[in-house]
Structure formats: structure tokens, C-alpha cells
Amino acid sequence: MSSATPLMASETTAARLLDLKTPHFLKLVDDGHLPPGHEIAPGVVRWDTETLKRPLKGKGAEMWDRIQW
């Protein structure tokens, strides 16, 4: 049985989904190569896993103004 992918992921889970170490993931976010997370509650930042998949599927057009290719 496979595990389910969360709808929203912490920085650690988002990094793991992209096979990255957390500091490298955060650097890519800070540099604009990956989309920023969303503060869903005070101090709680999560990444939409579908948004993280879009650039990998060639569907990042709506995020081009935020991502540096």
C-alpha cells in the first residue's frame, strides 16, 4: 500500500517530495526557483503539493512572474 501525498506539505515534507535536503529546498525557494509557501495559520507555512508539481510537468506558466528559470 502506498502512502498518500499530503495536500499541503511542511518545508521538510516538500523537500523530501522533491528529493532535496531541507536547506537546499529553502534556498531554491528564497532564490525564486521554487514557489513560496503559504502561511495557513500564524507561524504555520505549508506548500501546496500540486503547485510544487506544476514546473515538473511543464505547467508553471501562471507562476512565471515568481520563478526564476
Predicted model as a PDB file, atoms N, CA, C, CB and O in Angstrom, pLDDT in the B-factor column:
MODEL        1                                                                  
ATOM      1  N   MET A   1       0.838  -1.175   0.000  1.00 52.00           N  
ATOM      2  CA  MET A   1       0.000   0.000   0.000  1.00 52.00           C  
ATOM      3  C   MET A   1       0.887   1.245   0.000  1.00 52.00           C  
ATOM      4  CB  MET A   1      -0.956  -0.006   1.215  1.00 52.00           C  
ATOM      5  O   MET A   1       1.800   1.349   0.820  1.00 52.00           O  
ATOM      6  N   SER A   2       0.637   2.175  -0.894  1.00 62.00           N  
ATOM      7  CA  SER A   2       1.456   3.379  -0.980  1.00 62.00           C  
ATOM      8  C   SER A   2       0.910   4.443  -0.038  1.00 62.00           C  
ATOM      9  CB  SER A   2       1.503   3.911  -2.429  1.00 62.00           C  
ATOM     10  O   SER A   2      -0.279   4.468   0.278  1.00 62.00           O  
ATOM     11  N   SER A   3       1.804   5.320   0.402  1.00 77.00           N  
ATOM     12  CA  SER A   3       1.357   6.402   1.273  1.00 77.00           C  
ATOM     13  C   SER A   3       0.786   7.534   0.425  1.00 77.00           C  
ATOM     14  CB  SER A   3       2.521   6.916   2.162  1.00 77.00           C  
ATOM     15  O   SER A   3       1.189   7.732  -0.721  1.00 77.00           O  
ATOM     16  N   ALA A   4      -0.145   8.260   0.998  1.00 80.00           N  
ATOM     17  CA  ALA A   4      -0.789   9.365   0.290  1.00 80.00           C  
ATOM     18  C   ALA A   4       0.096  10.603   0.332  1.00 80.00           C  
ATOM     19  CB  ALA A   4      -2.172   9.673   0.899  1.00 80.00           C  
ATOM     20  O   ALA A   4       0.790  10.841   1.320  1.00 80.00           O  
ATOM     21  N   THR A   5       0.072  11.381  -0.728  1.00 79.00           N  
ATOM     22  CA  THR A   5       0.777  12.660  -0.759  1.00 79.00           C  
ATOM     23  C   THR A   5      -0.123  13.684  -0.085  1.00 79.00           C  
ATOM     24  CB  THR A   5       1.144  13.094  -2.232  1.00 79.00           C  
ATOM     25  O   THR A   5      -1.303  13.781  -0.421  1.00 79.00           O  
ATOM     26  N   PRO A   6       0.418  14.451   0.863  1.00 87.00           N  
ATOM     27  CA  PRO A   6      -0.423  15.447   1.536  1.00 87.00           C  
ATOM     28  C   PRO A   6      -0.840  16.563   0.577  1.00 87.00           C  
ATOM     29  CB  PRO A   6       0.320  16.044   2.741  1.00 87.00           C  
ATOM     30  O   PRO A   6      -0.163  16.826  -0.416  1.00 87.00           O  
ATOM     31  N   LEU A   7      -1.953  17.207   0.884  1.00 91.00           N  
ATOM     32  CA  LEU A   7      -2.406  18.347   0.082  1.00 91.00           C  
ATOM     33  C   LEU A   7      -1.496  19.541   0.284  1.00 91.00           C  
ATOM     34  CB  LEU A   7      -3.848  18.721   0.436  1.00 91.00           C  
ATOM     35  O   LEU A   7      -1.184  20.260  -0.664  1.00 91.00           O  
ATOM     36  N   MET A   8      -1.069  19.752   1.520  1.00 95.00           N  
ATOM     37  CA  MET A   8      -0.153  20.824   1.880  1.00 95.00           C  
ATOM     38  C   MET A   8       1.004  20.189   2.636  1.00 95.00           C  
ATOM     39  CB  MET A   8      -0.864  21.937   2.738  1.00 95.00           C  
ATOM     40  O   MET A   8       0.791  19.308   3.468  1.00 95.00           O  
ATOM     41  N   ALA A   9       2.222  20.624   2.356  1.00 96.00           N  
ATOM     42  CA  ALA A   9       3.400  19.988   2.938  1.00 96.00           C  
ATOM     43  C   ALA A   9       4.247  20.996   3.703  1.00 96.00           C  
ATOM     44  CB  ALA A   9       4.236  19.320   1.849  1.00 96.00           C  
ATOM     45  O   ALA A   9       4.381  22.151   3.298  1.00 96.00           O  
ATOM     46  N   SER A  10       4.817  20.541   4.813  1.00 97.00           N  
ATOM     47  CA  SER A  10       5.780  21.357   5.543  1.00 97.00           C  
ATOM     48  C   SER A  10       7.037  21.486   4.687  1.00 97.00           C  
ATOM     49  CB  SER A  10       6.110  20.735   6.945  1.00 97.00           C  
ATOM     50  O   SER A  10       7.166  20.815   3.663  1.00 97.00           O  
ATOM     51  N   GLU A  11       7.957  22.344   5.102  1.00 97.00           N  
ATOM     52  CA  GLU A  11       9.197  22.511   4.333  1.00 97.00           C  
ATOM     53  C   GLU A  11       9.976  21.202   4.256  1.00 97.00           C  
ATOM     54  CB  GLU A  11      10.074  23.607   4.958  1.00 97.00           C  
ATOM     55  O   GLU A  11      10.593  20.903   3.234  1.00 97.00           O  
ATOM     56  N   THR A  12       9.950  20.425   5.330  1.00 97.00           N  
ATOM     57  CA  THR A  12      10.666  19.149   5.344  1.00 97.00           C  
ATOM     58  C   THR A  12      10.020  18.157   4.385  1.00 97.00           C  
ATOM     59  CB  THR A  12      10.702  18.566   6.764  1.00 97.00           C  
ATOM     60  O   THR A  12      10.712  17.482   3.623  1.00 97.00           O  
ATOM     61  N   THR A  13       8.700  18.070   4.425  1.00 95.00           N  
ATOM     62  CA  THR A  13       7.992  17.143   3.539  1.00 95.00           C  
ATOM     63  C   THR A  13       8.102  17.594   2.090  1.00 95.00           C  
ATOM     64  CB  THR A  13       6.515  17.026   3.945  1.00 95.00           C  
ATOM     65  O   THR A  13       8.308  16.770   1.199  1.00 95.00           O  
ATOM     66  N   ALA A  14       7.966  18.893   1.845  1.00 96.00           N  
ATOM     67  CA  ALA A  14       8.092  19.415   0.475  1.00 96.00           C  
ATOM     68  C   ALA A  14       9.473  19.112  -0.085  1.00 96.00           C  
ATOM     69  CB  ALA A  14       7.829  20.936   0.441  1.00 96.00           C  
ATOM     70  O   ALA A  14       9.609  18.709  -1.240  1.00 96.00           O  
ATOM     71  N   ALA A  15      10.497  19.307   0.738  1.00 96.00           N  
ATOM     72  CA  ALA A  15      11.856  18.991   0.301  1.00 96.00           C  
ATOM     73  C   ALA A  15      11.986  17.512  -0.013  1.00 96.00           C  
ATOM     74  CB  ALA A  15      12.876  19.396   1.369  1.00 96.00           C  
ATOM     75  O   ALA A  15      12.570  17.140  -1.031  1.00 96.00           O  
ATOM     76  N   ARG A  16      11.453  16.676   0.845  1.00 94.00           N  
ATOM     77  CA  ARG A  16      11.535  15.234   0.643  1.00 94.00           C  
ATOM     78  C   ARG A  16      10.803  14.819  -0.640  1.00 94.00           C  
ATOM     79  CB  ARG A  16      10.948  14.491   1.858  1.00 94.00           C  
ATOM     80  O   ARG A  16      11.273  13.940  -1.362  1.00 94.00           O  
ATOM     81  N   LEU A  17       9.660  15.444  -0.926  1.00 92.00           N  
ATOM     82  CA  LEU A  17       8.918  15.129  -2.150  1.00 92.00           C  
ATOM     83  C   LEU A  17       9.734  15.440  -3.401  1.00 92.00           C  
ATOM     84  CB  LEU A  17       7.604  15.905  -2.185  1.00 92.00           C  
ATOM     85  O   LEU A  17       9.564  14.798  -4.437  1.00 92.00           O  
ATOM     86  N   LEU A  18      10.624  16.432  -3.298  1.00 92.00           N  
ATOM     87  CA  LEU A  18      11.483  16.811  -4.432  1.00 92.00           C  
ATOM     88  C   LEU A  18      12.870  16.179  -4.337  1.00 92.00           C  
ATOM     89  CB  LEU A  18      11.618  18.333  -4.505  1.00 92.00           C  
ATOM     90  O   LEU A  18      13.762  16.498  -5.124  1.00 92.00           O  
ATOM     91  N   ASP A  19      13.044  15.282  -3.369  1.00 94.00           N  
ATOM     92  CA  ASP A  19      14.316  14.596  -3.144  1.00 94.00           C  
ATOM     93  C   ASP A  19      15.443  15.590  -2.887  1.00 94.00           C  
ATOM     94  CB  ASP A  19      14.662  13.713  -4.342  1.00 94.00           C  
ATOM     95  O   ASP A  19      16.536  15.473  -3.443  1.00 94.00           O  
ATOM     96  N   LEU A  20      15.156  16.568  -2.034  1.00 96.00           N  
ATOM     97  CA  LEU A  20      16.121  17.592  -1.661  1.00 96.00           C  
ATOM     98  C   LEU A  20      16.288  17.609  -0.148  1.00 96.00           C  
ATOM     99  CB  LEU A  20      15.680  18.979  -2.177  1.00 96.00           C  
ATOM    100  O   LEU A  20      15.392  17.191   0.585  1.00 96.00           O  
ATOM    101  N   LYS A  21      17.427  18.091   0.313  1.00 98.00           N  
ATOM    102  CA  LYS A  21      17.611  18.380   1.728  1.00 98.00           C  
ATOM    103  C   LYS A  21      16.850  19.669   2.016  1.00 98.00           C  
ATOM    104  CB  LYS A  21      19.141  18.506   2.111  1.00 98.00           C  
ATOM    105  O   LYS A  21      16.744  20.536   1.149  1.00 98.00           O  
ATOM    106  N   THR A  22      16.324  19.796   3.225  1.00 98.00           N  
ATOM    107  CA  THR A  22      15.510  20.959   3.576  1.00 98.00           C  
ATOM    108  C   THR A  22      16.236  22.286   3.344  1.00 98.00           C  
ATOM    109  CB  THR A  22      15.083  20.865   5.023  1.00 98.00           C  
ATOM    110  O   THR A  22      15.633  23.198   2.778  1.00 98.00           O  
ATOM    111  N   PRO A  23      17.508  22.440   3.754  1.00 98.00           N  
ATOM    112  CA  PRO A  23      18.182  23.729   3.494  1.00 98.00           C  
ATOM    113  C   PRO A  23      18.294  24.059   1.996  1.00 98.00           C  
ATOM    114  CB  PRO A  23      19.579  23.712   4.111  1.00 98.00           C  
ATOM    115  O   PRO A  23      18.169  25.219   1.606  1.00 98.00           O  
ATOM    116  N   HIS A  24      18.526  23.049   1.172  1.00 97.00           N  
ATOM    117  CA  HIS A  24      18.620  23.270  -0.273  1.00 97.00           C  
ATOM    118  C   HIS A  24      17.256  23.678  -0.829  1.00 97.00           C  
ATOM    119  CB  HIS A  24      19.138  21.996  -0.992  1.00 97.00           C  
ATOM    120  O   HIS A  24      17.167  24.589  -1.653  1.00 97.00           O  
ATOM    121  N   PHE A  25      16.202  23.011  -0.383  1.00 96.00           N  
ATOM    122  CA  PHE A  25      14.842  23.367  -0.799  1.00 96.00           C  
ATOM    123  C   PHE A  25      14.552  24.829  -0.460  1.00 96.00           C  
ATOM    124  CB  PHE A  25      13.801  22.441  -0.120  1.00 96.00           C  
ATOM    125  O   PHE A  25      14.078  25.585  -1.308  1.00 96.00           O  
ATOM    126  N   LEU A  26      14.839  25.224   0.783  1.00 97.00           N  
ATOM    127  CA  LEU A  26      14.570  26.599   1.214  1.00 97.00           C  
ATOM    128  C   LEU A  26      15.408  27.617   0.440  1.00 97.00           C  
ATOM    129  CB  LEU A  26      14.840  26.740   2.707  1.00 97.00           C  
ATOM    130  O   LEU A  26      14.936  28.720   0.166  1.00 97.00           O  
ATOM    131  N   LYS A  27      16.631  27.262   0.089  1.00 96.00           N  
ATOM    132  CA  LYS A  27      17.467  28.151  -0.722  1.00 96.00           C  
ATOM    133  C   LYS A  27      16.856  28.342  -2.108  1.00 96.00           C  
ATOM    134  CB  LYS A  27      18.899  27.589  -0.842  1.00 96.00           C  
ATOM    135  O   LYS A  27      16.840  29.454  -2.635  1.00 96.00           O  
ATOM    136  N   LEU A  28      16.357  27.265  -2.694  1.00 93.00           N  
ATOM    137  CA  LEU A  28      15.713  27.365  -4.009  1.00 93.00           C  
ATOM    138  C   LEU A  28      14.449  28.218  -3.932  1.00 93.00           C  
ATOM    139  CB  LEU A  28      15.372  25.962  -4.551  1.00 93.00           C  
ATOM    140  O   LEU A  28      14.146  28.966  -4.862  1.00 93.00           O  
ATOM    141  N   VAL A  29      13.714  28.109  -2.832  1.00 93.00           N  
ATOM    142  CA  VAL A  29      12.534  28.960  -2.628  1.00 93.00           C  
ATOM    143  C   VAL A  29      12.980  30.414  -2.480  1.00 93.00           C  
ATOM    144  CB  VAL A  29      11.721  28.503  -1.371  1.00 93.00           C  
ATOM    145  O   VAL A  29      12.442  31.300  -3.144  1.00 93.00           O  
ATOM    146  N   ASP A  30      13.956  30.659  -1.616  1.00 94.00           N  
ATOM    147  CA  ASP A  30      14.448  32.028  -1.385  1.00 94.00           C  
ATOM    148  C   ASP A  30      14.992  32.668  -2.654  1.00 94.00           C  
ATOM    149  CB  ASP A  30      15.532  32.022  -0.318  1.00 94.00           C  
ATOM    150  O   ASP A  30      14.837  33.872  -2.860  1.00 94.00           O  
ATOM    151  N   ASP A  31      15.630  31.868  -3.507  1.00 91.00           N  
ATOM    152  CA  ASP A  31      16.196  32.378  -4.763  1.00 91.00           C  
ATOM    153  C   ASP A  31      15.151  32.513  -5.868  1.00 91.00           C  
ATOM    154  CB  ASP A  31      17.313  31.464  -5.233  1.00 91.00           C  
ATOM    155  O   ASP A  31      15.462  33.003  -6.954  1.00 91.00           O  
ATOM    156  N   GLY A  32      13.912  32.082  -5.605  1.00 87.00           N  
ATOM    157  CA  GLY A  32      12.831  32.226  -6.582  1.00 87.00           C  
ATOM    158  C   GLY A  32      12.721  31.096  -7.578  1.00 87.00           C  
ATOM    159  O   GLY A  32      11.963  31.209  -8.542  1.00 87.00           O  
ATOM    160  N   HIS A  33      13.453  30.001  -7.383  1.00 86.00           N  
ATOM    161  CA  HIS A  33      13.388  28.877  -8.311  1.00 86.00           C  
ATOM    162  C   HIS A  33      12.206  27.958  -8.034  1.00 86.00           C  
ATOM    163  CB  HIS A  33      14.669  28.086  -8.250  1.00 86.00           C  
ATOM    164  O   HIS A  33      11.756  27.234  -8.921  1.00 86.00           O  
ATOM    165  N   LEU A  34      11.709  27.988  -6.812  1.00 89.00           N  
ATOM    166  CA  LEU A  34      10.532  27.219  -6.418  1.00 89.00           C  
ATOM    167  C   LEU A  34       9.532  28.187  -5.796  1.00 89.00           C  
ATOM    168  CB  LEU A  34      10.903  26.061  -5.419  1.00 89.00           C  
ATOM    169  O   LEU A  34       9.927  29.217  -5.248  1.00 89.00           O  
ATOM    170  N   PRO A  35       8.244  27.867  -5.876  1.00 89.00           N  
ATOM    171  CA  PRO A  35       7.228  28.776  -5.335  1.00 89.00           C  
ATOM    172  C   PRO A  35       7.313  28.891  -3.814  1.00 89.00           C  
ATOM    173  CB  PRO A  35       5.838  28.302  -5.736  1.00 89.00           C  
ATOM    174  O   PRO A  35       7.728  27.950  -3.139  1.00 89.00           O  
ATOM    175  N   PRO A  36       6.922  30.036  -3.284  1.00 93.00           N  
ATOM    176  CA  PRO A  36       6.936  30.212  -1.835  1.00 93.00           C  
ATOM    177  C   PRO A  36       5.801  29.432  -1.177  1.00 93.00           C  
ATOM    178  CB  PRO A  36       6.831  31.699  -1.477  1.00 93.00           C  
ATOM    179  O   PRO A  36       4.817  29.065  -1.821  1.00 93.00           O  
ATOM    180  N   GLY A  37       5.963  29.193   0.102  1.00 95.00           N  
ATOM    181  CA  GLY A  37       4.909  28.549   0.869  1.00 95.00           C  
ATOM    182  C   GLY A  37       3.825  29.556   1.228  1.00 95.00           C  
ATOM    183  O   GLY A  37       3.964  30.754   0.985  1.00 95.00           O  
ATOM    184  N   HIS A  38       2.748  29.048   1.808  1.00 95.00           N  
ATOM    185  CA  HIS A  38       1.622  29.884   2.228  1.00 95.00           C  
ATOM    186  C   HIS A  38       1.475  29.777   3.737  1.00 95.00           C  
ATOM    187  CB  HIS A  38       0.301  29.461   1.509  1.00 95.00           C  
ATOM    188  O   HIS A  38       1.506  28.679   4.292  1.00 95.00           O  
ATOM    189  N   GLU A  39       1.318  30.907   4.397  1.00 96.00           N  
ATOM    190  CA  GLU A  39       1.076  30.880   5.834  1.00 96.00           C  
ATOM    191  C   GLU A  39      -0.404  30.577   6.040  1.00 96.00           C  
ATOM    192  CB  GLU A  39       1.490  32.238   6.519  1.00 96.00           C  
ATOM    193  O   GLU A  39      -1.248  31.457   5.869  1.00 96.00           O  
ATOM    194  N   ILE A  40      -0.719  29.345   6.405  1.00 94.00           N  
ATOM    195  CA  ILE A  40      -2.117  28.924   6.531  1.00 94.00           C  
ATOM    196  C   ILE A  40      -2.694  29.218   7.912  1.00 94.00           C  
ATOM    197  CB  ILE A  40      -2.238  27.443   6.236  1.00 94.00           C  
ATOM    198  O   ILE A  40      -3.908  29.161   8.109  1.00 94.00           O  
ATOM    199  N   ALA A  41      -1.829  29.528   8.858  1.00 96.00           N  
ATOM    200  CA  ALA A  41      -2.187  29.956  10.210  1.00 96.00           C  
ATOM    201  C   ALA A  41      -0.960  30.690  10.736  1.00 96.00           C  
ATOM    202  CB  ALA A  41      -2.607  28.726  11.152  1.00 96.00           C  
ATOM    203  O   ALA A  41       0.133  30.521  10.194  1.00 96.00           O  
ATOM    204  N   PRO A  42      -1.117  31.496  11.775  1.00 96.00           N  
ATOM    205  CA  PRO A  42       0.045  32.231  12.284  1.00 96.00           C  
ATOM    206  C   PRO A  42       1.232  31.311  12.586  1.00 96.00           C  
ATOM    207  CB  PRO A  42      -0.339  32.998  13.541  1.00 96.00           C  
ATOM    208  O   PRO A  42       1.155  30.432  13.445  1.00 96.00           O  
ATOM    209  N   GLY A  43       2.333  31.535  11.856  1.00 95.00           N  
ATOM    210  CA  GLY A  43       3.546  30.749  12.053  1.00 95.00           C  
ATOM    211  C   GLY A  43       3.552  29.371  11.416  1.00 95.00           C  
ATOM    212  O   GLY A  43       4.504  28.612  11.595  1.00 95.00           O  
ATOM    213  N   VAL A  44       2.499  29.036  10.674  1.00 96.00           N  
ATOM    214  CA  VAL A  44       2.414  27.715  10.031  1.00 96.00           C  
ATOM    215  C   VAL A  44       2.475  27.909   8.515  1.00 96.00           C  
ATOM    216  CB  VAL A  44       1.092  26.959  10.447  1.00 96.00           C  
ATOM    217  O   VAL A  44       1.510  28.359   7.898  1.00 96.00           O  
ATOM    218  N   VAL A  45       3.624  27.564   7.924  1.00 97.00           N  
ATOM    219  CA  VAL A  45       3.820  27.715   6.478  1.00 97.00           C  
ATOM    220  C   VAL A  45       3.783  26.343   5.834  1.00 97.00           C  
ATOM    221  CB  VAL A  45       5.163  28.438   6.157  1.00 97.00           C  
ATOM    222  O   VAL A  45       4.442  25.411   6.294  1.00 97.00           O  
ATOM    223  N   ARG A  46       3.009  26.228   4.769  1.00 97.00           N  
ATOM    224  CA  ARG A  46       2.878  24.967   4.043  1.00 97.00           C  
ATOM    225  C   ARG A  46       2.950  25.245   2.546  1.00 97.00           C  
ATOM    226  CB  ARG A  46       1.547  24.246   4.409  1.00 97.00           C  
ATOM    227  O   ARG A  46       2.604  26.330   2.079  1.00 97.00           O  
ATOM    228  N   TRP A  47       3.413  24.229   1.800  1.00 96.00           N  
ATOM    229  CA  TRP A  47       3.490  24.298   0.346  1.00 96.00           C  
ATOM    230  C   TRP A  47       2.403  23.420  -0.248  1.00 96.00           C  
ATOM    231  CB  TRP A  47       4.888  23.864  -0.163  1.00 96.00           C  
ATOM    232  O   TRP A  47       2.206  22.281   0.174  1.00 96.00           O  
ATOM    233  N   ASP A  48       1.704  23.963  -1.229  1.00 95.00           N  
ATOM    234  CA  ASP A  48       0.688  23.211  -1.966  1.00 95.00           C  
ATOM    235  C   ASP A  48       1.429  22.205  -2.843  1.00 95.00           C  
ATOM    236  CB  ASP A  48      -0.244  24.165  -2.830  1.00 95.00           C  
ATOM    237  O   ASP A  48       2.206  22.595  -3.715  1.00 95.00           O  
ATOM    238  N   THR A  49       1.197  20.934  -2.620  1.00 92.00           N  
ATOM    239  CA  THR A  49       1.948  19.914  -3.353  1.00 92.00           C  
ATOM    240  C   THR A  49       1.624  19.927  -4.847  1.00 92.00           C  
ATOM    241  CB  THR A  49       1.657  18.536  -2.775  1.00 92.00           C  
ATOM    242  O   THR A  49       2.483  19.588  -5.661  1.00 92.00           O  
ATOM    243  N   GLU A  50       0.421  20.304  -5.218  1.00 89.00           N  
ATOM    244  CA  GLU A  50       0.105  20.394  -6.649  1.00 89.00           C  
ATOM    245  C   GLU A  50       0.891  21.528  -7.298  1.00 89.00           C  
ATOM    246  CB  GLU A  50      -1.412  20.605  -6.861  1.00 89.00           C  
ATOM    247  O   GLU A  50       1.325  21.400  -8.443  1.00 89.00           O  
ATOM    248  N   THR A  51       1.079  22.629  -6.588  1.00 88.00           N  
ATOM    249  CA  THR A  51       1.876  23.744  -7.108  1.00 88.00           C  
ATOM    250  C   THR A  51       3.330  23.333  -7.288  1.00 88.00           C  
ATOM    251  CB  THR A  51       1.785  24.956  -6.170  1.00 88.00           C  
ATOM    252  O   THR A  51       3.979  23.741  -8.251  1.00 88.00           O  
ATOM    253  N   LEU A  52       3.844  22.523  -6.361  1.00 87.00           N  
ATOM    254  CA  LEU A  52       5.224  22.047  -6.487  1.00 87.00           C  
ATOM    255  C   LEU A  52       5.400  21.148  -7.706  1.00 87.00           C  
ATOM    256  CB  LEU A  52       5.640  21.297  -5.227  1.00 87.00           C  
ATOM    257  O   LEU A  52       6.491  21.090  -8.273  1.00 87.00           O  
ATOM    258  N   LYS A  53       4.351  20.451  -8.114  1.00 84.00           N  
ATOM    259  CA  LYS A  53       4.424  19.532  -9.258  1.00 84.00           C  
ATOM    260  C   LYS A  53       4.358  20.262 -10.602  1.00 84.00           C  
ATOM    261  CB  LYS A  53       3.296  18.515  -9.178  1.00 84.00           C  
ATOM    262  O   LYS A  53       4.879  19.754 -11.595  1.00 84.00           O  
ATOM    263  N   ARG A  54       3.735  21.434 -10.656  1.00 78.00           N  
ATOM    264  CA  ARG A  54       3.494  22.114 -11.937  1.00 78.00           C  
ATOM    265  C   ARG A  54       4.749  22.364 -12.767  1.00 78.00           C  
ATOM    266  CB  ARG A  54       2.822  23.418 -11.683  1.00 78.00           C  
ATOM    267  O   ARG A  54       4.752  22.038 -13.954  1.00 78.00           O  
ATOM    268  N   PRO A  55       5.820  22.931 -12.196  1.00 69.00           N  
ATOM    269  CA  PRO A  55       7.011  23.144 -13.035  1.00 69.00           C  
ATOM    270  C   PRO A  55       7.587  21.834 -13.568  1.00 69.00           C  
ATOM    271  CB  PRO A  55       8.082  23.885 -12.242  1.00 69.00           C  
ATOM    272  O   PRO A  55       8.182  21.808 -14.645  1.00 69.00           O  
ATOM    273  N   LEU A  56       7.414  20.760 -12.822  1.00 68.00           N  
ATOM    274  CA  LEU A  56       7.932  19.471 -13.255  1.00 68.00           C  
ATOM    275  C   LEU A  56       7.135  18.906 -14.416  1.00 68.00           C  
ATOM    276  CB  LEU A  56       7.927  18.492 -12.103  1.00 68.00           C  
ATOM    277  O   LEU A  56       7.636  18.086 -15.186  1.00 68.00           O  
ATOM    278  N   LYS A  57       5.884  19.350 -14.539  1.00 66.00           N  
ATOM    279  CA  LYS A  57       5.010  18.886 -15.613  1.00 66.00           C  
ATOM    280  C   LYS A  57       4.897  19.912 -16.739  1.00 66.00           C  
ATOM    281  CB  LYS A  57       3.627  18.571 -15.060  1.00 66.00           C  
ATOM    282  O   LYS A  57       4.096  19.751 -17.660  1.00 66.00           O  
ATOM    283  N   GLY A  58       5.711  20.970 -16.657  1.00 65.00           N  
ATOM    284  CA  GLY A  58       5.659  21.996 -17.693  1.00 65.00           C  
ATOM    285  C   GLY A  58       4.435  22.874 -17.597  1.00 65.00           C  
ATOM    286  O   GLY A  58       3.992  23.434 -18.600  1.00 65.00           O  
ATOM    287  N   LYS A  59       3.871  23.006 -16.385  1.00 57.00           N  
ATOM    288  CA  LYS A  59       2.651  23.783 -16.213  1.00 57.00           C  
ATOM    289  C   LYS A  59       2.862  24.955 -15.268  1.00 57.00           C  
ATOM    290  CB  LYS A  59       1.534  22.898 -15.696  1.00 57.00           C  
ATOM    291  O   LYS A  59       1.982  25.266 -14.465  1.00 57.00           O  
ATOM    292  N   GLY A  60       4.005  25.605 -15.348  1.00 54.00           N  
ATOM    293  CA  GLY A  60       4.292  26.693 -14.432  1.00 54.00           C  
ATOM    294  C   GLY A  60       3.977  28.069 -14.971  1.00 54.00           C  
ATOM    295  O   GLY A  60       4.406  29.059 -14.377  1.00 54.00           O  
ATOM    296  N   ALA A  61       3.253  28.181 -16.063  1.00 50.00           N  
ATOM    297  CA  ALA A  61       3.036  29.474 -16.712  1.00 50.00           C  
ATOM    298  C   ALA A  61       2.432  30.501 -15.773  1.00 50.00           C  
ATOM    299  CB  ALA A  61       2.144  29.307 -17.915  1.00 50.00           C  
ATOM    300  O   ALA A  61       2.817  31.669 -15.822  1.00 50.00           O  
ATOM    301  N   GLU A  62       1.504  30.108 -14.923  1.00 53.00           N  
ATOM    302  CA  GLU A  62       0.866  31.073 -14.041  1.00 53.00           C  
ATOM    303  C   GLU A  62       1.797  31.522 -12.915  1.00 53.00           C  
ATOM    304  CB  GLU A  62      -0.402  30.482 -13.460  1.00 53.00           C  
ATOM    305  O   GLU A  62       1.471  32.454 -12.181  1.00 53.00           O  
ATOM    306  N   MET A  63       2.942  30.873 -12.773  1.00 54.00           N  
ATOM    307  CA  MET A  63       3.895  31.235 -11.729  1.00 54.00           C  
ATOM    308  C   MET A  63       5.154  31.872 -12.305  1.00 54.00           C  
ATOM    309  CB  MET A  63       4.265  30.009 -10.912  1.00 54.00           C  
ATOM    310  O   MET A  63       6.088  32.145 -11.551  1.00 54.00           O  
ATOM    311  N   TRP A  64       5.216  32.119 -13.608  1.00 52.00           N  
ATOM    312  CA  TRP A  64       6.437  32.614 -14.232  1.00 52.00           C  
ATOM    313  C   TRP A  64       6.908  33.932 -13.647  1.00 52.00           C  
ATOM    314  CB  TRP A  64       6.228  32.771 -15.703  1.00 52.00           C  
ATOM    315  O   TRP A  64       8.107  34.208 -13.638  1.00 52.00           O  
ATOM    316  N   ASP A  65       5.988  34.749 -13.159  1.00 57.00           N  
ATOM    317  CA  ASP A  65       6.396  36.027 -12.598  1.00 57.00           C  
ATOM    318  C   ASP A  65       7.090  35.855 -11.243  1.00 57.00           C  
ATOM    319  CB  ASP A  65       5.188  36.941 -12.454  1.00 57.00           C  
ATOM    320  O   ASP A  65       7.721  36.796 -10.761  1.00 57.00           O  
ATOM    321  N   ARG A  66       6.988  34.670 -10.613  1.00 59.00           N  
ATOM    322  CA  ARG A  66       7.604  34.426  -9.306  1.00 59.00           C  
ATOM    323  C   ARG A  66       8.779  33.470  -9.369  1.00 59.00           C  
ATOM    324  CB  ARG A  66       6.583  33.888  -8.354  1.00 59.00           C  
ATOM    325  O   ARG A  66       9.541  33.384  -8.406  1.00 59.00           O  
ATOM    326  N   ILE A  67       8.955  32.747 -10.471  1.00 56.00           N  
ATOM    327  CA  ILE A  67      10.005  31.733 -10.558  1.00 56.00           C  
ATOM    328  C   ILE A  67      11.094  32.200 -11.506  1.00 56.00           C  
ATOM    329  CB  ILE A  67       9.429  30.379 -11.025  1.00 56.00           C  
ATOM    330  O   ILE A  67      10.811  32.683 -12.602  1.00 56.00           O  
ATOM    331  N   GLN A  68      12.343  32.055 -11.077  1.00 55.00           N  
ATOM    332  CA  GLN A  68      13.473  32.384 -11.932  1.00 55.00           C  
ATOM    333  C   GLN A  68      13.972  31.086 -12.565  1.00 55.00           C  
ATOM    334  CB  GLN A  68      14.615  33.105 -11.125  1.00 55.00           C  
ATOM    335  O   GLN A  68      14.466  30.202 -11.865  1.00 55.00           O  
ATOM    336  N   TRP A  69      13.845  30.974 -13.864  1.00 49.00           N  
ATOM    337  CA  TRP A  69      14.244  29.729 -14.554  1.00 49.00           C  
ATOM    338  C   TRP A  69      15.691  29.767 -14.881  1.00 49.00           C  
ATOM    339  CB  TRP A  69      13.437  29.508 -15.827  1.00 49.00           C  
ATOM    340  O   TRP A  69      16.218  28.818 -15.461  1.00 49.00           O  
TER     341      TRP A  69                                                      
ENDMDL                                                                          
END                                                                             
